[in-house]
Amino acid sequence: MSMAVGEKVTHKMVSHIEGTIAADWQNLAYHLPLNDKGMIGVKNEIDNIEHSDRGSLVGQCKNMLIAWLKNDEQATVTKLVKALRDMGKNRSATEIEAMREVQEDPGW
């Protein structure tokens, strides 16, 4: 199934998120969520990401976003924006929405 124009999460969007909310990436993981295995599954994913990239919140945030994009065939800008708004990150959500205008092949 083809994704609607403006719904692909791009490298630029991932870079923006990791640069603005890296310290809160675990919360974003629960709002996306990372997998379909419920809270325990998301917690396990978070633990794996923390273990694989210790000490770098930006790296952990990026790895979480990439895991979400790979695991959710319907990972869209709309889902990302909703998750950000649910977290109270309205400015970041608005900035991501503005990036819809310029799409690139994310190449995940």
Residue frames relative to the residue before (quaternion, step in Angstrom):
aa qw qx qy qz dx dy dz
M 1.0000 0.0000 0.0000 0.0000 0.00 0.00 0.00
S 0.3783 -0.7386 0.5198 0.2030 3.57 -0.84 1.03
M 0.4075 -0.7079 0.5265 0.2358 3.53 -1.05 0.82
A 0.5547 -0.6183 0.4457 0.3338 3.58 -1.04 0.78
V 0.5977 -0.5600 0.4363 0.3725 3.54 -1.18 0.68
G 0.7942 0.2829 -0.2279 0.4871 3.55 -0.94 0.91
E 0.6364 0.5463 -0.3301 0.4330 3.59 1.26 0.00
K 0.5415 0.6105 -0.4163 0.4010 3.61 1.19 -0.21
V 0.3535 -0.6930 0.5880 0.2215 3.54 -1.00 0.89
T 0.2258 -0.8215 0.5176 0.0784 3.56 -0.59 1.19
H 0.6814 -0.4494 0.3781 0.4368 3.55 -1.35 0.19
K 0.6359 0.5403 -0.3314 0.4404 3.58 0.95 -0.85
M 0.6536 0.5087 -0.3111 0.4661 3.59 0.99 -0.81
V 0.6399 0.5149 -0.3199 0.4724 3.57 0.97 -0.88
S 0.6508 0.5128 -0.3139 0.4636 3.60 0.92 -0.89
H 0.6420 0.5227 -0.3221 0.4593 3.56 0.98 -0.82
I 0.6699 0.4958 -0.3020 0.4628 3.59 0.87 -0.95
E 0.6909 0.4721 -0.3093 0.4518 3.59 0.79 -0.93
G 0.6735 0.4961 -0.2956 0.4614 3.59 1.14 -0.52
T 0.7614 0.3935 -0.2086 0.4710 3.59 1.13 -0.52
I 0.8255 0.1743 -0.0917 0.5289 3.61 0.99 -0.65
A 0.1902 0.8279 -0.5121 0.1270 3.59 1.16 0.44
A 0.6678 0.5202 -0.3132 0.4305 3.59 0.92 -0.84
D 0.7429 0.3670 -0.1994 0.5231 3.59 1.21 -0.41
W 0.2732 0.8193 -0.4764 0.1647 3.59 1.23 0.41
Q 0.6110 0.5554 -0.3691 0.4266 3.62 1.04 -0.68
N 0.6261 0.5294 -0.3269 0.4700 3.58 1.01 -0.79
L 0.6444 0.5092 -0.3178 0.4738 3.59 0.96 -0.84
A 0.6112 0.5619 -0.3476 0.4357 3.60 1.02 -0.77
Y 0.6724 0.4818 -0.2955 0.4780 3.60 0.99 -0.78
H 0.6826 0.4875 -0.2906 0.4604 3.59 1.08 -0.65
L 0.6304 0.5719 -0.3628 0.3793 3.63 1.05 -0.48
P 0.3327 0.6881 -0.1828 -0.6184 2.18 1.34 -1.97
L 0.6974 -0.5070 0.3348 0.3801 3.55 -1.33 0.22
N 0.8084 -0.0011 0.0228 0.5882 3.59 1.05 -0.63
D 0.5663 -0.6168 0.4347 0.3316 3.56 -1.31 0.03
K 0.5075 0.6750 -0.3973 0.3591 3.59 1.23 0.38
G 0.5963 -0.5976 0.3572 0.3997 3.60 1.19 0.40
M 0.7938 -0.3394 0.2317 0.4483 3.53 -1.36 -0.15
I 0.6374 0.5207 -0.3398 0.4551 3.61 0.97 -0.78
G 0.6500 0.5177 -0.3125 0.4603 3.58 0.97 -0.83
V 0.6495 0.4984 -0.3137 0.4809 3.56 0.99 -0.83
K 0.6298 0.5297 -0.3302 0.4623 3.60 0.97 -0.84
N 0.6487 0.5081 -0.3192 0.4681 3.61 0.96 -0.82
E 0.6334 0.5178 -0.3269 0.4730 3.60 0.99 -0.81
I 0.6420 0.5211 -0.3186 0.4634 3.59 0.94 -0.90
D 0.6478 0.5188 -0.3152 0.4603 3.59 0.92 -0.91
N 0.6542 0.5154 -0.3089 0.4592 3.59 0.95 -0.87
I 0.6627 0.4983 -0.3012 0.4709 3.58 0.95 -0.88
E 0.6501 0.5100 -0.3203 0.4634 3.60 0.93 -0.87
H 0.6664 0.5081 -0.2973 0.4576 3.58 0.97 -0.85
S 0.7163 0.4713 -0.2643 0.4415 3.59 0.95 -0.85
D 0.7990 0.1706 -0.0902 0.5696 3.61 1.13 -0.47
R 0.0207 -0.8516 0.5229 -0.0301 3.54 0.66 1.17
G 0.8334 0.2817 -0.1956 0.4335 3.51 -1.11 0.78
S 0.7358 0.3667 -0.2354 0.5184 3.61 1.18 -0.19
L 0.2671 -0.7858 0.5387 0.1447 3.57 -0.22 1.26
V 0.6213 0.5344 -0.3399 0.4614 3.59 1.04 -0.75
G 0.6668 0.4954 -0.2945 0.4725 3.59 0.93 -0.89
Q 0.6448 0.5142 -0.3157 0.4692 3.57 1.00 -0.82
C 0.6413 0.5212 -0.3176 0.4651 3.57 0.97 -0.85
K 0.6605 0.5018 -0.3035 0.4689 3.57 0.91 -0.92
N 0.6653 0.5021 -0.3049 0.4607 3.60 0.89 -0.89
M 0.6295 0.5220 -0.3334 0.4691 3.59 1.05 -0.73
L 0.6713 0.4952 -0.3043 0.4600 3.58 0.88 -0.89
I 0.6455 0.5057 -0.3192 0.4751 3.58 0.99 -0.80
A 0.6282 0.5211 -0.3359 0.4702 3.61 1.00 -0.78
W 0.6387 0.5178 -0.3244 0.4677 3.59 0.96 -0.82
L 0.6785 0.4997 -0.2949 0.4505 3.58 0.86 -0.95
K 0.6833 0.4769 -0.2837 0.4745 3.59 1.04 -0.74
N 0.7403 0.4454 -0.2277 0.4491 3.59 0.99 -0.82
D 0.7441 0.3436 -0.2008 0.5367 3.59 1.15 -0.50
E 0.3241 -0.7754 0.5130 0.1747 3.56 -0.31 1.26
Q 0.7231 0.3760 -0.2253 0.5338 3.56 1.22 -0.42
A 0.2566 0.7561 -0.5501 0.2448 3.59 1.07 0.72
T 0.0618 0.8262 -0.5500 0.1054 3.56 -0.45 1.21
V 0.6526 -0.4732 0.4100 0.4267 3.51 -1.34 0.22
T 0.6205 0.5567 -0.3437 0.4324 3.59 0.99 -0.80
K 0.6648 0.4875 -0.3032 0.4779 3.61 0.93 -0.85
L 0.6486 0.5171 -0.3151 0.4610 3.58 0.97 -0.85
V 0.6620 0.5008 -0.3020 0.4688 3.58 0.89 -0.93
K 0.6452 0.5150 -0.3250 0.4614 3.61 0.93 -0.84
A 0.6461 0.5167 -0.3197 0.4620 3.58 0.94 -0.89
L 0.6548 0.5074 -0.3106 0.4662 3.59 0.93 -0.87
R 0.6665 0.4902 -0.3042 0.4722 3.59 0.92 -0.87
D 0.6288 0.5355 -0.3325 0.4553 3.61 1.01 -0.79
M 0.6752 0.4743 -0.2746 0.4936 3.58 1.18 -0.61
G 0.5090 -0.6396 0.4241 0.3899 3.58 1.25 -0.25
K 0.5063 0.6354 -0.4206 0.4037 3.59 1.25 0.32
N 0.0005 -0.8679 0.4961 -0.0272 3.55 0.78 1.10
R 0.6289 0.5313 -0.3466 0.4495 3.59 0.97 -0.74
S 0.6628 0.4895 -0.3060 0.4769 3.60 0.89 -0.89
A 0.6308 0.5350 -0.3316 0.4538 3.59 1.00 -0.80
T 0.6621 0.5024 -0.2986 0.4691 3.58 0.93 -0.90
E 0.6515 0.5133 -0.3122 0.4632 3.58 1.00 -0.82
I 0.6373 0.5084 -0.3229 0.4808 3.61 1.03 -0.75
E 0.6324 0.5295 -0.3336 0.4565 3.59 0.95 -0.82
A 0.6482 0.5242 -0.3146 0.4539 3.58 1.01 -0.81
M 0.6434 0.5380 -0.3171 0.4428 3.60 1.14 -0.59
R 0.4646 0.6900 -0.4404 0.3378 3.61 1.23 -0.21
E 0.5766 0.6266 -0.3658 0.3756 3.56 1.12 -0.66
V 0.7628 0.2641 -0.1434 0.5726 3.57 1.04 -0.79
Q 0.0469 -0.8098 0.5847 -0.0103 3.56 -0.43 1.20
E 0.0615 -0.7558 0.6509 0.0356 3.52 -1.20 0.65
D 0.5525 -0.5679 0.4670 0.3926 3.55 -1.22 0.26
P 0.3629 -0.7762 0.4653 0.2218 3.61 -0.44 1.16
G 0.2573 -0.8316 0.4692 0.1485 3.60 1.15 -0.42
W 0.2908 0.7460 -0.5486 0.2405 3.58 1.06 0.59
